[in-house]
Each structure stands twice: as structure tokens, then as C-alpha cells.
């Protein structure tokens, strides 16, 4: 009887250990899948934010460039008028 009790105890420990190991592996796989999903979501979100910021930057740069170009055209026109009036005299 003692030997069979020891054998059942050892078998129970092995079966219990294997069960716990399989459950932990399943939990680890679930966590890894969750991490992968978070990485994908963060990557997509950061890419969208980058594209949106790039669009806004280009729009702002275009506005500033247009403003500077307009002022330059205005100054050039005034200088042309001065040169034309000086030449007429």
C-alpha cells in the first residue's frame, strides 16, 4: 500500500506540474499576442500622427512662403516704381 501511495503522489505531482506548465504557457502566449497587438496599434497611431503633422507643417510652410513672396513682390514693385520715376526725370 505504501508504494502505491507514493506512486500516486508522484503521478499527481507530475500531472499537476504539467497542467500548471501548460496553463502558464497559454497565459504567456496570450500576453505576447496582446503585446503584438499593442505594438501594431501604436505603430498605426504614431504613423497617422506623423502624417497629420507633416500635412500641417507643409500647409504652414506654404502659407509663410506665400506671405514672404507677397512682401518681396510688393517691395520689388516699389523699387521698380522708384527706378522708373528716376529714369523719367
PDB file with one MODEL, atoms N, CA, C and O in Angstrom:
MODEL        1
ATOM      1  N   UNK A   1       0.804  -1.189   0.000  1.00  0.00           N
ATOM      2  CA  UNK A   1       0.000   0.000   0.000  1.00  0.00           C
ATOM      3  C   UNK A   1       0.856   1.267   0.000  1.00  0.00           C
ATOM      4  O   UNK A   1       0.515   2.250  -0.658  1.00  0.00           O
ATOM      5  N   UNK A   2       1.932   1.245   0.714  1.00  0.00           N
ATOM      6  CA  UNK A   2       2.784   2.430   0.774  1.00  0.00           C
ATOM      7  C   UNK A   2       3.359   2.774  -0.586  1.00  0.00           C
ATOM      8  O   UNK A   2       3.405   3.948  -0.953  1.00  0.00           O
ATOM      9  N   UNK A   3       3.790   1.800  -1.323  1.00  0.00           N
ATOM     10  CA  UNK A   3       4.384   2.021  -2.631  1.00  0.00           C
ATOM     11  C   UNK A   3       3.363   2.609  -3.596  1.00  0.00           C
ATOM     12  O   UNK A   3       3.689   3.514  -4.364  1.00  0.00           O
ATOM     13  N   UNK A   4       2.149   2.111  -3.565  1.00  0.00           N
ATOM     14  CA  UNK A   4       1.131   2.647  -4.469  1.00  0.00           C
ATOM     15  C   UNK A   4       0.768   4.079  -4.075  1.00  0.00           C
ATOM     16  O   UNK A   4       0.474   4.900  -4.945  1.00  0.00           O
ATOM     17  N   UNK A   5       0.784   4.382  -2.803  1.00  0.00           N
ATOM     18  CA  UNK A   5       0.517   5.753  -2.338  1.00  0.00           C
ATOM     19  C   UNK A   5       1.591   6.708  -2.824  1.00  0.00           C
ATOM     20  O   UNK A   5       1.281   7.822  -3.245  1.00  0.00           O
ATOM     21  N   UNK A   6       2.855   6.288  -2.774  1.00  0.00           N
ATOM     22  CA  UNK A   6       3.970   7.109  -3.238  1.00  0.00           C
ATOM     23  C   UNK A   6       3.870   7.293  -4.751  1.00  0.00           C
ATOM     24  O   UNK A   6       4.098   8.388  -5.266  1.00  0.00           O
ATOM     25  N   UNK A   7       3.531   6.223  -5.453  1.00  0.00           N
ATOM     26  CA  UNK A   7       3.410   6.302  -6.913  1.00  0.00           C
ATOM     27  C   UNK A   7       2.284   7.263  -7.291  1.00  0.00           C
ATOM     28  O   UNK A   7       2.445   8.069  -8.208  1.00  0.00           O
ATOM     29  N   UNK A   8       1.129   7.187  -6.589  1.00  0.00           N
ATOM     30  CA  UNK A   8       0.023   8.110  -6.863  1.00  0.00           C
ATOM     31  C   UNK A   8       0.418   9.554  -6.548  1.00  0.00           C
ATOM     32  O   UNK A   8       0.050  10.480  -7.271  1.00  0.00           O
ATOM     33  N   UNK A   9       1.159   9.733  -5.476  1.00  0.00           N
ATOM     34  CA  UNK A   9       1.609  11.078  -5.103  1.00  0.00           C
ATOM     35  C   UNK A   9       2.526  11.655  -6.188  1.00  0.00           C
ATOM     36  O   UNK A   9       2.354  12.799  -6.608  1.00  0.00           O
ATOM     37  N   UNK A  10       3.493  10.863  -6.635  1.00  0.00           N
ATOM     38  CA  UNK A  10       4.439  11.313  -7.667  1.00  0.00           C
ATOM     39  C   UNK A  10       3.691  11.578  -8.978  1.00  0.00           C
ATOM     40  O   UNK A  10       3.924  12.589  -9.641  1.00  0.00           O
ATOM     41  N   UNK A  11       2.780  10.646  -9.348  1.00  0.00           N
ATOM     42  CA  UNK A  11       1.997  10.836 -10.578  1.00  0.00           C
ATOM     43  C   UNK A  11       1.142  12.088 -10.472  1.00  0.00           C
ATOM     44  O   UNK A  11       1.021  12.834 -11.444  1.00  0.00           O
ATOM     45  N   UNK A  12       0.552  12.329  -9.321  1.00  0.00           N
ATOM     46  CA  UNK A  12      -0.268  13.529  -9.118  1.00  0.00           C
ATOM     47  C   UNK A  12       0.567  14.800  -9.239  1.00  0.00           C
ATOM     48  O   UNK A  12       0.134  15.786  -9.836  1.00  0.00           O
ATOM     49  N   UNK A  13       1.769  14.766  -8.664  1.00  0.00           N
ATOM     50  CA  UNK A  13       2.660  15.926  -8.766  1.00  0.00           C
ATOM     51  C   UNK A  13       3.058  16.199 -10.216  1.00  0.00           C
ATOM     52  O   UNK A  13       3.088  17.347 -10.660  1.00  0.00           O
ATOM     53  N   UNK A  14       3.360  15.130 -10.942  1.00  0.00           N
ATOM     54  CA  UNK A  14       3.757  15.286 -12.347  1.00  0.00           C
ATOM     55  C   UNK A  14       2.587  15.824 -13.175  1.00  0.00           C
ATOM     56  O   UNK A  14       2.755  16.745 -13.974  1.00  0.00           O
ATOM     57  N   UNK A  15       1.414  15.247 -12.981  1.00  0.00           N
ATOM     58  CA  UNK A  15       0.235  15.696 -13.736  1.00  0.00           C
ATOM     59  C   UNK A  15      -0.107  17.139 -13.365  1.00  0.00           C
ATOM     60  O   UNK A  15      -0.409  17.955 -14.237  1.00  0.00           O
ATOM     61  N   UNK A  16      -0.060  17.445 -12.084  1.00  0.00           N
ATOM     62  CA  UNK A  16      -0.337  18.819 -11.640  1.00  0.00           C
ATOM     63  C   UNK A  16       0.689  19.802 -12.194  1.00  0.00           C
ATOM     64  O   UNK A  16       0.333  20.891 -12.644  1.00  0.00           O
ATOM     65  N   UNK A  17       1.956  19.415 -12.159  1.00  0.00           N
ATOM     66  CA  UNK A  17       3.012  20.279 -12.691  1.00  0.00           C
ATOM     67  C   UNK A  17       2.854  20.535 -14.181  1.00  0.00           C
ATOM     68  O   UNK A  17       3.005  21.661 -14.656  1.00  0.00           O
ATOM     69  N   UNK A  18       2.544  19.459 -14.913  1.00  0.00           N
ATOM     70  CA  UNK A  18       2.328  19.612 -16.361  1.00  0.00           C
ATOM     71  C   UNK A  18       1.114  20.492 -16.659  1.00  0.00           C
ATOM     72  O   UNK A  18       1.140  21.308 -17.580  1.00  0.00           O
ATOM     73  N   UNK A  19       0.058  20.318 -15.876  1.00  0.00           N
ATOM     74  CA  UNK A  19      -1.141  21.143 -16.065  1.00  0.00           C
ATOM     75  C   UNK A  19      -0.828  22.616 -15.827  1.00  0.00           C
ATOM     76  O   UNK A  19      -1.227  23.475 -16.613  1.00  0.00           O
ATOM     77  N   UNK A  20      -0.126  22.900 -14.760  1.00  0.00           N
ATOM     78  CA  UNK A  20       0.255  24.288 -14.456  1.00  0.00           C
ATOM     79  C   UNK A  20       1.166  24.830 -15.549  1.00  0.00           C
ATOM     80  O   UNK A  20       1.021  25.982 -15.959  1.00  0.00           O
ATOM     81  N   UNK A  21       2.101  24.016 -16.025  1.00  0.00           N
ATOM     82  CA  UNK A  21       3.019  24.460 -17.078  1.00  0.00           C
ATOM     83  C   UNK A  21       2.257  24.819 -18.357  1.00  0.00           C
ATOM     84  O   UNK A  21       2.525  25.850 -18.975  1.00  0.00           O
ATOM     85  N   UNK A  22       1.303  23.960 -18.752  1.00  0.00           N
ATOM     86  CA  UNK A  22       0.504  24.236 -19.947  1.00  0.00           C
ATOM     87  C   UNK A  22      -0.343  25.495 -19.773  1.00  0.00           C
ATOM     88  O   UNK A  22      -0.473  26.287 -20.706  1.00  0.00           O
ATOM     89  N   UNK A  23      -0.912  25.683 -18.599  1.00  0.00           N
ATOM     90  CA  UNK A  23      -1.712  26.884 -18.354  1.00  0.00           C
ATOM     91  C   UNK A  23      -0.845  28.145 -18.413  1.00  0.00           C
ATOM     92  O   UNK A  23      -1.265  29.163 -18.964  1.00  0.00           O
ATOM     93  N   UNK A  24       0.352  28.080 -17.851  1.00  0.00           N
ATOM     94  CA  UNK A  24       1.276  29.234 -17.885  1.00  0.00           C
ATOM     95  C   UNK A  24       1.707  29.529 -19.323  1.00  0.00           C
ATOM     96  O   UNK A  24       1.801  30.691 -19.718  1.00  0.00           O
ATOM     97  N   UNK A  25       1.967  28.487 -20.096  1.00  0.00           N
ATOM     98  CA  UNK A  25       2.352  28.687 -21.494  1.00  0.00           C
ATOM     99  C   UNK A  25       1.225  29.369 -22.252  1.00  0.00           C
ATOM    100  O   UNK A  25       1.471  30.265 -23.060  1.00  0.00           O
ATOM    101  N   UNK A  26       0.007  28.958 -22.002  1.00  0.00           N
ATOM    102  CA  UNK A  26      -1.154  29.572 -22.641  1.00  0.00           C
ATOM    103  C   UNK A  26      -1.265  31.041 -22.228  1.00  0.00           C
ATOM    104  O   UNK A  26      -1.547  31.902 -23.061  1.00  0.00           O
ATOM    105  N   UNK A  27      -1.049  31.318 -20.965  1.00  0.00           N
ATOM    106  CA  UNK A  27      -1.096  32.699 -20.470  1.00  0.00           C
ATOM    107  C   UNK A  27       0.020  33.544 -21.095  1.00  0.00           C
ATOM    108  O   UNK A  27      -0.210  34.694 -21.471  1.00  0.00           O
ATOM    109  N   UNK A  28       1.210  32.986 -21.206  1.00  0.00           N
ATOM    110  CA  UNK A  28       2.349  33.695 -21.813  1.00  0.00           C
ATOM    111  C   UNK A  28       2.050  33.998 -23.281  1.00  0.00           C
ATOM    112  O   UNK A  28       2.328  35.100 -23.753  1.00  0.00           O
ATOM    113  N   UNK A  29       1.489  33.033 -24.004  1.00  0.00           N
ATOM    114  CA  UNK A  29       1.133  33.250 -25.406  1.00  0.00           C
ATOM    115  C   UNK A  29       0.079  34.348 -25.555  1.00  0.00           C
ATOM    116  O   UNK A  29       0.144  35.156 -26.482  1.00  0.00           O
ATOM    117  N   UNK A  30      -0.880  34.373 -24.650  1.00  0.00           N
ATOM    118  CA  UNK A  30      -1.919  35.402 -24.672  1.00  0.00           C
ATOM    119  C   UNK A  30      -1.311  36.778 -24.432  1.00  0.00           C
ATOM    120  O   UNK A  30      -1.677  37.744 -25.101  1.00  0.00           O
ATOM    121  N   UNK A  31      -0.392  36.870 -23.487  1.00  0.00           N
ATOM    122  CA  UNK A  31       0.268  38.139 -23.195  1.00  0.00           C
ATOM    123  C   UNK A  31       1.093  38.593 -24.401  1.00  0.00           C
ATOM    124  O   UNK A  31       1.081  39.774 -24.749  1.00  0.00           O
ATOM    125  N   UNK A  32       1.807  37.667 -25.037  1.00  0.00           N
ATOM    126  CA  UNK A  32       2.606  38.020 -26.216  1.00  0.00           C
ATOM    127  C   UNK A  32       1.720  38.522 -27.352  1.00  0.00           C
ATOM    128  O   UNK A  32       2.076  39.484 -28.033  1.00  0.00           O
ATOM    129  N   UNK A  33       0.577  37.885 -27.562  1.00  0.00           N
ATOM    130  CA  UNK A  33      -0.356  38.333 -28.598  1.00  0.00           C
ATOM    131  C   UNK A  33      -0.864  39.742 -28.278  1.00  0.00           C
ATOM    132  O   UNK A  33      -0.979  40.587 -29.165  1.00  0.00           O
ATOM    133  N   UNK A  34      -1.162  39.979 -27.011  1.00  0.00           N
ATOM    134  CA  UNK A  34      -1.613  41.308 -26.587  1.00  0.00           C
ATOM    135  C   UNK A  34      -0.541  42.359 -26.826  1.00  0.00           C
ATOM    136  O   UNK A  34      -0.846  43.466 -27.271  1.00  0.00           O
ATOM    137  N   UNK A  35       0.708  42.025 -26.536  1.00  0.00           N
ATOM    138  CA  UNK A  35       1.813  42.958 -26.776  1.00  0.00           C
ATOM    139  C   UNK A  35       1.959  43.246 -28.266  1.00  0.00           C
ATOM    140  O   UNK A  35       2.173  44.390 -28.667  1.00  0.00           O
ATOM    141  N   UNK A  36       1.842  42.209 -29.075  1.00  0.00           N
ATOM    142  CA  UNK A  36       1.944  42.403 -30.524  1.00  0.00           C
ATOM    143  C   UNK A  36       0.826  43.307 -31.041  1.00  0.00           C
ATOM    144  O   UNK A  36       1.053  44.160 -31.899  1.00  0.00           O
ATOM    145  N   UNK A  37      -0.380  43.112 -30.511  1.00  0.00           N
ATOM    146  CA  UNK A  37      -1.498  43.952 -30.924  1.00  0.00           C
ATOM    147  C   UNK A  37      -1.276  45.398 -30.499  1.00  0.00           C
ATOM    148  O   UNK A  37      -1.587  46.324 -31.248  1.00  0.00           O
ATOM    149  N   UNK A  38      -0.735  45.591 -29.295  1.00  0.00           N
ATOM    150  CA  UNK A  38      -0.436  46.946 -28.835  1.00  0.00           C
ATOM    151  C   UNK A  38       0.631  47.606 -29.700  1.00  0.00           C
ATOM    152  O   UNK A  38       0.537  48.792 -30.016  1.00  0.00           O
ATOM    153  N   UNK A  39       1.645  46.832 -30.081  1.00  0.00           N
ATOM    154  CA  UNK A  39       2.694  47.381 -30.948  1.00  0.00           C
ATOM    155  C   UNK A  39       2.117  47.812 -32.287  1.00  0.00           C
ATOM    156  O   UNK A  39       2.439  48.889 -32.787  1.00  0.00           O
ATOM    157  N   UNK A  40       1.268  46.977 -32.866  1.00  0.00           N
ATOM    158  CA  UNK A  40       0.650  47.309 -34.149  1.00  0.00           C
ATOM    159  C   UNK A  40      -0.235  48.553 -34.030  1.00  0.00           C
ATOM    160  O   UNK A  40      -0.209  49.432 -34.891  1.00  0.00           O
ATOM    161  N   UNK A  41      -1.017  48.611 -32.951  1.00  0.00           N
ATOM    162  CA  UNK A  41      -1.903  49.761 -32.761  1.00  0.00           C
ATOM    163  C   UNK A  41      -1.087  51.033 -32.561  1.00  0.00           C
ATOM    164  O   UNK A  41      -1.415  52.073 -33.131  1.00  0.00           O
ATOM    165  N   UNK A  42      -0.029  50.962 -31.760  1.00  0.00           N
ATOM    166  CA  UNK A  42       0.811  52.139 -31.521  1.00  0.00           C
ATOM    167  C   UNK A  42       1.513  52.562 -32.802  1.00  0.00           C
ATOM    168  O   UNK A  42       1.643  53.755 -33.077  1.00  0.00           O
ATOM    169  N   UNK A  43       1.962  51.599 -33.577  1.00  0.00           N
ATOM    170  CA  UNK A  43       2.633  51.911 -34.839  1.00  0.00           C
ATOM    171  C   UNK A  43       1.681  52.629 -35.785  1.00  0.00           C
ATOM    172  O   UNK A  43       2.053  53.628 -36.401  1.00  0.00           O
ATOM    173  N   UNK A  44       0.469  52.133 -35.901  1.00  0.00           N
ATOM    174  CA  UNK A  44      -0.516  52.771 -36.783  1.00  0.00           C
ATOM    175  C   UNK A  44      -0.866  54.167 -36.281  1.00  0.00           C
ATOM    176  O   UNK A  44      -0.979  55.103 -37.072  1.00  0.00           O
ATOM    177  N   UNK A  45      -1.036  54.307 -34.974  1.00  0.00           N
ATOM    178  CA  UNK A  45      -1.378  55.597 -34.393  1.00  0.00           C
ATOM    179  C   UNK A  45      -0.263  56.614 -34.588  1.00  0.00           C
ATOM    180  O   UNK A  45      -0.519  57.759 -34.961  1.00  0.00           O
ATOM    181  N   UNK A  46       0.972  56.197 -34.335  1.00  0.00           N
ATOM    182  CA  UNK A  46       2.094  57.116 -34.497  1.00  0.00           C
ATOM    183  C   UNK A  46       2.289  57.484 -35.964  1.00  0.00           C
ATOM    184  O   UNK A  46       2.651  58.619 -36.275  1.00  0.00           O
ATOM    185  N   UNK A  47       2.055  56.539 -36.863  1.00  0.00           N
ATOM    186  CA  UNK A  47       2.167  56.832 -38.294  1.00  0.00           C
ATOM    187  C   UNK A  47       1.110  57.852 -38.714  1.00  0.00           C
ATOM    188  O   UNK A  47       1.409  58.782 -39.464  1.00  0.00           O
ATOM    189  N   UNK A  48      -0.109  57.686 -38.242  1.00  0.00           N
ATOM    190  CA  UNK A  48      -1.173  58.644 -38.558  1.00  0.00           C
ATOM    191  C   UNK A  48      -0.843  60.027 -38.005  1.00  0.00           C
ATOM    192  O   UNK A  48      -1.048  61.035 -38.681  1.00  0.00           O
ATOM    193  N   UNK A  49      -0.335  60.071 -36.779  1.00  0.00           N
ATOM    194  CA  UNK A  49       0.033  61.361 -36.176  1.00  0.00           C
ATOM    195  C   UNK A  49       1.149  62.021 -36.974  1.00  0.00           C
ATOM    196  O   UNK A  49       1.119  63.231 -37.197  1.00  0.00           O
ATOM    197  N   UNK A  50       2.123  61.245 -37.402  1.00  0.00           N
ATOM    198  CA  UNK A  50       3.227  61.784 -38.188  1.00  0.00           C
ATOM    199  C   UNK A  50       2.726  62.356 -39.512  1.00  0.00           C
ATOM    200  O   UNK A  50       3.124  63.452 -39.905  1.00  0.00           O
ATOM    201  N   UNK A  51       1.861  61.624 -40.195  1.00  0.00           N
ATOM    202  CA  UNK A  51       1.321  62.105 -41.464  1.00  0.00           C
ATOM    203  C   UNK A  51       0.509  63.385 -41.279  1.00  0.00           C
ATOM    204  O   UNK A  51       0.607  64.308 -42.089  1.00  0.00           O
ATOM    205  N   UNK A  52      -0.283  63.440 -40.225  1.00  0.00           N
ATOM    206  CA  UNK A  52      -1.099  64.629 -39.964  1.00  0.00           C
ATOM    207  C   UNK A  52      -0.211  65.831 -39.644  1.00  0.00           C
ATOM    208  O   UNK A  52      -0.462  66.934 -40.130  1.00  0.00           O
ATOM    209  N   UNK A  53       0.821  65.625 -38.835  1.00  0.00           N
ATOM    210  CA  UNK A  53       1.736  66.716 -38.511  1.00  0.00           C
ATOM    211  C   UNK A  53       2.504  67.174 -39.748  1.00  0.00           C
ATOM    212  O   UNK A  53       2.777  68.363 -39.913  1.00  0.00           O
ATOM    213  N   UNK A  54       2.845  66.240 -40.599  1.00  0.00           N
ATOM    214  CA  UNK A  54       3.561  66.587 -41.827  1.00  0.00           C
ATOM    215  C   UNK A  54       2.674  67.456 -42.727  1.00  0.00           C
ATOM    216  O   UNK A  54       3.145  68.435 -43.306  1.00  0.00           O
ATOM    217  N   UNK A  55       1.401  67.099 -42.842  1.00  0.00           N
ATOM    218  CA  UNK A  55       0.474  67.896 -43.645  1.00  0.00           C
ATOM    219  C   UNK A  55       0.364  69.313 -43.085  1.00  0.00           C
ATOM    220  O   UNK A  55       0.429  70.289 -43.834  1.00  0.00           O
ATOM    221  N   UNK A  56       0.198  69.422 -41.766  1.00  0.00           N
ATOM    222  CA  UNK A  56       0.064  70.734 -41.135  1.00  0.00           C
ATOM    223  C   UNK A  56       1.337  71.555 -41.320  1.00  0.00           C
ATOM    224  O   UNK A  56       1.270  72.758 -41.570  1.00  0.00           O
ATOM    225  N   UNK A  57       2.491  70.910 -41.198  1.00  0.00           N
ATOM    226  CA  UNK A  57       3.751  71.618 -41.382  1.00  0.00           C
ATOM    227  C   UNK A  57       3.869  72.147 -42.801  1.00  0.00           C
ATOM    228  O   UNK A  57       4.264  73.296 -43.003  1.00  0.00           O
ATOM    229  N   UNK A  58       3.535  71.329 -43.781  1.00  0.00           N
ATOM    230  CA  UNK A  58       3.618  71.763 -45.178  1.00  0.00           C
ATOM    231  C   UNK A  58       2.651  72.906 -45.470  1.00  0.00           C
ATOM    232  O   UNK A  58       2.989  73.838 -46.200  1.00  0.00           O
ATOM    233  N   UNK A  59       1.453  72.835 -44.903  1.00  0.00           N
ATOM    234  CA  UNK A  59       0.486  73.923 -45.088  1.00  0.00           C
ATOM    235  C   UNK A  59       1.008  75.214 -44.469  1.00  0.00           C
ATOM    236  O   UNK A  59       0.916  76.281 -45.076  1.00  0.00           O
ATOM    237  N   UNK A  60       1.555  75.115 -43.263  1.00  0.00           N
ATOM    238  CA  UNK A  60       2.101  76.295 -42.598  1.00  0.00           C
ATOM    239  C   UNK A  60       3.288  76.862 -43.371  1.00  0.00           C
ATOM    240  O   UNK A  60       3.401  78.078 -43.526  1.00  0.00           O
ATOM    241  N   UNK A  61       4.168  75.999 -43.853  1.00  0.00           N
ATOM    242  CA  UNK A  61       5.325  76.449 -44.628  1.00  0.00           C
ATOM    243  C   UNK A  61       4.871  77.124 -45.914  1.00  0.00           C
ATOM    244  O   UNK A  61       5.437  78.140 -46.318  1.00  0.00           O
ATOM    245  N   UNK A  62       3.858  76.568 -46.554  1.00  0.00           N
ATOM    246  CA  UNK A  62       3.348  77.160 -47.789  1.00  0.00           C
ATOM    247  C   UNK A  62       2.745  78.537 -47.524  1.00  0.00           C
ATOM    248  O   UNK A  62       2.956  79.473 -48.295  1.00  0.00           O
ATOM    249  N   UNK A  63       1.988  78.654 -46.419  1.00  0.00           N
ATOM    250  CA  UNK A  63       1.411  79.955 -46.058  1.00  0.00           C
ATOM    251  C   UNK A  63       2.502  80.993 -45.800  1.00  0.00           C
ATOM    252  O   UNK A  63       2.428  82.116 -46.299  1.00  0.00           O
ATOM    253  N   UNK A  64       3.508  80.616 -45.024  1.00  0.00           N
ATOM    254  CA  UNK A  64       4.605  81.537 -44.714  1.00  0.00           C
ATOM    255  C   UNK A  64       5.365  81.909 -45.980  1.00  0.00           C
ATOM    256  O   UNK A  64       5.713  83.072 -46.178  1.00  0.00           O
ATOM    257  N   UNK A  65       5.619  80.936 -46.825  1.00  0.00           N
ATOM    258  CA  UNK A  65       6.345  81.202 -48.062  1.00  0.00           C
ATOM    259  C   UNK A  65       5.551  82.151 -48.952  1.00  0.00           C
ATOM    260  O   UNK A  65       6.120  83.065 -49.550  1.00  0.00           O
ATOM    261  N   UNK A  66       4.251  81.940 -49.041  1.00  0.00           N
ATOM    262  CA  UNK A  66       3.395  82.822 -49.840  1.00  0.00           C
ATOM    263  C   UNK A  66       3.419  84.243 -49.278  1.00  0.00           C
ATOM    264  O   UNK A  66       3.472  85.214 -50.034  1.00  0.00           O
ATOM    265  N   UNK A  67       3.380  84.360 -47.961  1.00  0.00           N
ATOM    266  CA  UNK A  67       3.408  85.673 -47.329  1.00  0.00           C
ATOM    267  C   UNK A  67       4.732  86.386 -47.630  1.00  0.00           C
ATOM    268  O   UNK A  67       4.737  87.564 -47.986  1.00  0.00           O
ATOM    269  N   UNK A  68       5.848  85.674 -47.486  1.00  0.00           N
ATOM    270  CA  UNK A  68       7.155  86.265 -47.764  1.00  0.00           C
ATOM    271  C   UNK A  68       7.261  86.632 -49.238  1.00  0.00           C
ATOM    272  O   UNK A  68       7.777  87.696 -49.579  1.00  0.00           O
ATOM    273  N   UNK A  69       6.785  85.776 -50.094  1.00  0.00           N
ATOM    274  CA  UNK A  69       6.822  86.042 -51.531  1.00  0.00           C
ATOM    275  C   UNK A  69       5.989  87.279 -51.879  1.00  0.00           C
ATOM    276  O   UNK A  69       6.398  88.095 -52.705  1.00  0.00           O
ATOM    277  N   UNK A  70       4.836  87.413 -51.254  1.00  0.00           N
ATOM    278  CA  UNK A  70       3.986  88.586 -51.479  1.00  0.00           C
ATOM    279  C   UNK A  70       4.669  89.870 -51.048  1.00  0.00           C
ATOM    280  O   UNK A  70       4.630  90.871 -51.763  1.00  0.00           O
ATOM    281  N   UNK A  71       5.300  89.843 -49.871  1.00  0.00           N
ATOM    282  CA  UNK A  71       6.015  91.034 -49.392  1.00  0.00           C
ATOM    283  C   UNK A  71       7.181  91.373 -50.311  1.00  0.00           C
ATOM    284  O   UNK A  71       7.444  92.543 -50.588  1.00  0.00           O
ATOM    285  N   UNK A  72       7.873  90.345 -50.781  1.00  0.00           N
ATOM    286  CA  UNK A  72       9.003  90.565 -51.679  1.00  0.00           C
ATOM    287  C   UNK A  72       8.530  91.165 -52.996  1.00  0.00           C
ATOM    288  O   UNK A  72       9.166  92.077 -53.523  1.00  0.00           O
ATOM    289  N   UNK A  73       7.432  90.668 -53.527  1.00  0.00           N
ATOM    290  CA  UNK A  73       6.869  91.220 -54.765  1.00  0.00           C
ATOM    291  C   UNK A  73       6.477  92.684 -54.571  1.00  0.00           C
ATOM    292  O   UNK A  73       6.696  93.516 -55.451  1.00  0.00           O
ATOM    293  N   UNK A  74       5.900  92.985 -53.420  1.00  0.00           N
ATOM    294  CA  UNK A  74       5.485  94.361 -53.123  1.00  0.00           C
ATOM    295  C   UNK A  74       6.701  95.289 -53.060  1.00  0.00           C
ATOM    296  O   UNK A  74       6.687  96.374 -53.641  1.00  0.00           O
ATOM    297  N   UNK A  75       7.744  94.864 -52.358  1.00  0.00           N
ATOM    298  CA  UNK A  75       8.962  95.675 -52.255  1.00  0.00           C
ATOM    299  C   UNK A  75       9.614  95.852 -53.624  1.00  0.00           C
ATOM    300  O   UNK A  75      10.090  96.937 -53.959  1.00  0.00           O
ATOM    301  N   UNK A  76       9.631  94.789 -54.401  1.00  0.00           N
ATOM    302  CA  UNK A  76      10.216  94.856 -55.738  1.00  0.00           C
ATOM    303  C   UNK A  76       9.428  95.821 -56.632  1.00  0.00           C
ATOM    304  O   UNK A  76      10.008  96.565 -57.422  1.00  0.00           O
ATOM    305  N   UNK A  77       8.117  95.795 -56.494  1.00  0.00           N
ATOM    306  CA  UNK A  77       7.276  96.723 -57.264  1.00  0.00           C
ATOM    307  C   UNK A  77       7.563  98.169 -56.900  1.00  0.00           C
ATOM    308  O   UNK A  77       7.650  99.032 -57.773  1.00  0.00           O
ATOM    309  N   UNK A  78       7.713  98.434 -55.586  1.00  0.00           N
ATOM    310  CA  UNK A  78       8.017  99.807 -55.158  1.00  0.00           C
ATOM    311  C   UNK A  78       9.375 100.257 -55.682  1.00  0.00           C
ATOM    312  O   UNK A  78       9.522 101.397 -56.121  1.00  0.00           O
ATOM    313  N   UNK A  79      10.355  99.382 -55.641  1.00  0.00           N
ATOM    314  CA  UNK A  79      11.683  99.731 -56.139  1.00  0.00           C
ATOM    315  C   UNK A  79      11.643  99.981 -57.642  1.00  0.00           C
ATOM    316  O   UNK A  79      12.337 100.865 -58.144  1.00  0.00           O
ATOM    317  N   UNK A  80      10.836  99.208 -58.359  1.00  0.00           N
ATOM    318  CA  UNK A  80      10.695  99.393 -59.799  1.00  0.00           C
ATOM    319  C   UNK A  80      10.087 100.755 -60.095  1.00  0.00           C
ATOM    320  O   UNK A  80      10.509 101.458 -61.012  1.00  0.00           O
ATOM    321  N   UNK A  81       9.078 101.114 -59.292  1.00  0.00           N
ATOM    322  CA  UNK A  81       8.456 102.423 -59.467  1.00  0.00           C
ATOM    323  C   UNK A  81       9.461 103.543 -59.231  1.00  0.00           C
ATOM    324  O   UNK A  81       9.489 104.519 -59.980  1.00  0.00           O
ATOM    325  N   UNK A  82      10.287 103.410 -58.195  1.00  0.00           N
ATOM    326  CA  UNK A  82      11.301 104.419 -57.906  1.00  0.00           C
ATOM    327  C   UNK A  82      12.313 104.528 -59.049  1.00  0.00           C
ATOM    328  O   UNK A  82      12.708 105.624 -59.446  1.00  0.00           O
ATOM    329  N   UNK A  83      12.715 103.386 -59.561  1.00  0.00           N
ATOM    330  CA  UNK A  83      13.691 103.378 -60.666  1.00  0.00           C
ATOM    331  C   UNK A  83      13.064 103.996 -61.914  1.00  0.00           C
ATOM    332  O   UNK A  83      13.704 104.778 -62.616  1.00  0.00           O
ATOM    333  N   UNK A  84      11.806 103.640 -62.183  1.00  0.00           N
ATOM    334  CA  UNK A  84      11.115 104.201 -63.357  1.00  0.00           C
ATOM    335  C   UNK A  84      10.964 105.720 -63.235  1.00  0.00           C
ATOM    336  O   UNK A  84      11.177 106.451 -64.203  1.00  0.00           O
ATOM    337  N   UNK A  85      10.595 106.186 -62.042  1.00  0.00           N
ATOM    338  CA  UNK A  85      10.436 107.626 -61.858  1.00  0.00           C
ATOM    339  C   UNK A  85      11.782 108.349 -61.945  1.00  0.00           C
ATOM    340  O   UNK A  85      11.860 109.471 -62.446  1.00  0.00           O
ATOM    341  N   UNK A  86      12.846 107.691 -61.448  1.00  0.00           N
ATOM    342  CA  UNK A  86      14.175 108.308 -61.525  1.00  0.00           C
ATOM    343  C   UNK A  86      14.637 108.370 -62.965  1.00  0.00           C
ATOM    344  O   UNK A  86      15.287 109.342 -63.351  1.00  0.00           O
ATOM    345  N   UNK A  87      14.331 107.382 -63.765  1.00  0.00           N
ATOM    346  CA  UNK A  87      14.727 107.359 -65.162  1.00  0.00           C
ATOM    347  C   UNK A  87      13.965 108.399 -65.988  1.00  0.00           C
ATOM    348  O   UNK A  87      14.520 108.962 -66.932  1.00  0.00           O
ATOM    349  N   UNK A  88      12.705 108.656 -65.645  1.00  0.00           N
ATOM    350  CA  UNK A  88      11.897 109.634 -66.356  1.00  0.00           C
ATOM    351  C   UNK A  88      12.430 111.047 -66.141  1.00  0.00           C
ATOM    352  O   UNK A  88      12.365 111.898 -67.029  1.00  0.00           O
ATOM    353  N   UNK A  89      12.944 111.267 -64.971  1.00  0.00           N
ATOM    354  CA  UNK A  89      13.470 112.602 -64.644  1.00  0.00           C
ATOM    355  C   UNK A  89      14.802 112.768 -65.327  1.00  0.00           C
ATOM    356  O   UNK A  89      15.437 113.814 -65.197  1.00  0.00           O
TER     357      UNK A  89
ENDMDL
END
